[in-house]
Amino acid sequence: MAEGGSQGTWVSGVAQRYATALFELAQENGAIDAVAASLDAFNGLIGESEDLARLIESPAFTAEEQVSAVNAILAKAGITGIAANFIGLVASKRRLFALPGMIQGYKRLVAQAKGIVSAEVTLAEQPSAARLEEIRAALAGVAGKDVDLTVKIDPALIGGLVVKMGSRMVDASLKTKLNSIRLAMKEVG
């Protein structure tokens, strides 16, 4: 729902307004990091639970059902304070479908405030902690700032990695290299 057309623009606009309001509230209360940690925890729960993802994405649930379910999940996960109140408010306003975008928007605002650059690295398999730190250090060297690293796993890459940092993208994956070789061989043959 959040992709394509004017609907996607509307969702991203709603998400950004909510994220900005949350950031300002967290800043006033000196709770930027605590809210970020709570939002990350809730976002992790969304990724782990198909039922929670369905609750968030489906318009079939009433606001009352969404609020009740979300409050139970927040309590069980131990998420309290500003982040819990925010997620409850979002549920009551029937905007849960935009919550992942709100969380991303909040994280971008935190990164801007702290002078941190966001980067997304896609690898074929989960890297070791040492390898991840090497990647983070290399990207920090390129950016000249701290880097908030998001790791995605895509076994189709076979090996290598794809890095997105700001508007730049570097594709050093074996999949892309093999496709280039295949294309070159077709042109020769």
MOBEL-V869366 format. One line per field, one symbol per residue. phi: phi as a letter, one per 20 degrees, with the letter a starting at -180 (. if undefined). psi: psi as a letter, one per 30 degrees, with the letter a starting at -180 (. if undefined). burial: # if it has 16 or more other C-alpha atoms within 10 Angstrom, else .. A space follows every 50 residues. Layout:
phi: ???
psi: ???
burial: ???
//
This chain:
phi: .edmlfffffffffgffffffffffffgemcgfffgfffffffffffecf ffffgfeeefefgfffffffffffffemecmgfffffffgffeldggegg fffffffffffffemdeecdddcfbffffffffffffffffffmbfcedd dcdcgffmambcddcmeeccddefgffffffgfffffff
psi: fgkkafeeeeeeeeeeeeeeeeeeeeeeghgeeeeeeeeeeeeeeeffje eeeeeefkffkleeeeeeeeeeeeeefgkabeeeeeeeeeefghgeffee eeeeeeeeeeeeefhkkkkkkklelklleeeeeeeeeeeeeefgllkjkk kkkjfffeaalkkkjbgkkkjhleeeeeeeeeeeeeee.
burial: ..........##.###.###.###.#....##..##.##.###.##.... .##.###.....#..##..##.##....##.###.###.###.####### ###########....##########.........##..##..#..####. #.....#.#######.......####.............
//
